[in-house]
Amino acid sequence: MKCMECGMGRMQLKMARTCHEVRCVKFEVEGKALVCSRCGFQVIPPDLLNEHAQLVDQGFRKAAGLLSAKDIRAARTGLGFNQQQFAEYLGVGEASVKRWELGALQDKSSDDHIRLKTDPEYARKNLDSLCERLGRKSPTAPQREVIYVPVSASSRRQSHQWDVESLSILSGTALSVYPGMGAVN
Ligand SMILES: [Zn+2]
């Protein structure tokens, strides 16, 4: 097949990077395309259009930081909800949940909302940054360091759990604690 752009080169099926822009987000995807051997002109053959559309969808979601349809479905089923229950849980229409799971693009705020209500790690990070902005201590901040200290030689085999602060209170002094060696003043 001759190139329809330059009329000289031959169109060959190969892996090629194509540039796209969706909702003002620019990204590239790599997939099969007919590429001119001479001028580089690219065409997606009709029988590969569906496959290519899927690549573009994945590429856009990745570039824009959006969950895939599969991710949304997994988030719902992970919580044991059917679509109607999930819609109520999120405060959206059931039709939205059905559309998203069929591949319709959710907007960024819906995506964020889904993550906040289904992903504990995402929710924790959000809580941390919210507390930081409000100048409050986050309830998920790391706990005090806990060190295992044998209380005496006879109880060495059943170490008790102390943290440095309570050991200091007990002894009335600041302590240096060496794990496995007991408390050393
Ligand atoms: Zn060409």
Boltz pocket constraint, residues with backbone or C-beta under 6 A from the ligand:
constraints:
  - pocket:
      binder: B
      contacts: [[A, 3], [A, 4], [A, 5], [A, 6], [A, 7], [A, 8], [A, 9], [A, 36], [A, 37], [A, 38], [A, 39], [A, 40], [A, 41]]
      max_distance: 6.0
